Structures are given as structure tokens and as C-alpha cells.
């Protein structure tokens, strides 16, 4: 019969167990859901809804979604006092900070012209 993780950990030196616990905590904090992020900021769904001008139910639904618009995620994060940055990582180069995604229309973007009606 095998041994449990709890028994294995009990066999380790106390300082080693503390290191493992600290690393586990760090990893949990690094990968948070939107709900966990909100709770870590000590905010309720009601408080966040009020800041965003939405109903509490909308926040509950948002926190359950797995596919969000970046603009929605940005507003959610900013309502908690944070900023959203996107970093692209490839195995063969340094991380790249992706910018210009949230601007209404960048100053350097060409203006869109509408065709005039010939009626």
C-alpha cells in the first residue's frame, strides 16, 4: 500500500515543509480567478457592480465566464484599482508588452473615410 502526501510531508524537516507551503501559496496567488482576485482586493460583488454601474448579478455572471472581451476585463480590473497589461511570450525571444489595444483610436491610426452616397 502507498503512502499519503500528508505522511510524506510529515517526514520532512520543518523548514523544508515551510518552504513547500510558501511556494504553494505563491503559486495559488499567481493564478487567481476573477472572483478570487476580487476577494483578494477585499471587494464584494455589490461594491464592484456599483463602481461599474452594473447590477450585482452581472458581476456574478462575468466572474463565471471563461471568454471575455479584453475591454470588459480591463474595466473589471480598473474598477478594483488595477491596470491590465498584456504580455506576449514566445519560446525564442524575450516577452513583448502588447500596447495600443485599449485606446479608442490611437493618434497615429489612419482616419476611416466613408464613401459618399451617389444618390
N, C-alpha and C positions, 0 to 999 in steps of 0.2 A: 504494500500500500504506500502511496506517495505521501509527501508532507505538504502542509498548507503554507501559503505565503506568510501568514501570521507567525507560524512556528519558525520559519526560516528567518524572518526579521528579528524574532526574539533571540536568535542565536548570534546575531551581530553585535558588535561593540556599540554602546550607547551613542558615541559621537558619529559613527557610521550611519546609524538609524536616523539621527538628526539631519545629516546631510541628505539622505534619501527623502525624508519628509520635506525638507526645504526645496529640493528640486521638484518634487511632485507639486508643491504649492505654486512654484514659479511656472510650471507647465500649465497648470489649471488656469492661472491668471493670464497667461499668454493667449489662450484660446477660449474666449468668452462668447456666449450667445448675446444677442441684443438685450434679452431680458436680464442676463447676468451682469452685463455692462451697466445697465440702468440701475440695478440693485447695488452694484459696487459704488455707484455715484450717489447712493442713498436717496434715490428719487422714486416716487410712486408713478404708476401709470397715469393717475389723475393729474399729478403735477406736470408731467411731460405733455399730456394732452392739452392742458391749459396753455403751456408755453407755445405749443404748435398750433393752437386754435382748433383743436380737434376734440372728438369725444374719446372717452377712456376706451371704449370698445374698439375704436380704430387702432389705438396703440396696441391693444391685446392681439388683434389680428396681424398687425405689422410684425410683432415680435415672433409670430409663429411662421411667417413666410420664409421660404428658402431662396426666393428670387426677387430681388428688389431693384428698382431704378437707382442709379448712383445718386441722383438728385434727392430722392427720398431718404436714402441712407445718410447723405450729407446733412439734410435738415434735422434728422433724428439725432445725429452726433452733435451738431451745433446747438441743439436745444438743451443738451446736457453740459454745454460749455466747452466742448472739444472741437477739434478740426479733423477732417477726413483727408488723408493723403493716400495716394495710390503709388505703389512701387512695383515695377515690373522686374522680375528676376529671370535671367537665363543662365544655364549652366556654364556658358563660356564667356561671360562678361560680368562686370560689376552691376549692381542694382541700378535701375534708372527710375528717377522720380517722374511720374507722369503728370504733366500740368496742363492747364487750359481746358479741363473737362467741365468745369462748373461755371465758367464765365458765361454771361448771357450772350455776348458776341464779342470776341476779342477785337481790340483796336486794329490789329493787323489783318483781320479777316476781310476778304473782298465783300462788298455790298451786293446783295442779291437784287437783280433788276427784274421787274415784271414786264412781260410783253404787253404792249399796248393793244387794246382791242381794235379790230378793223371794222367794227360795226358802225 
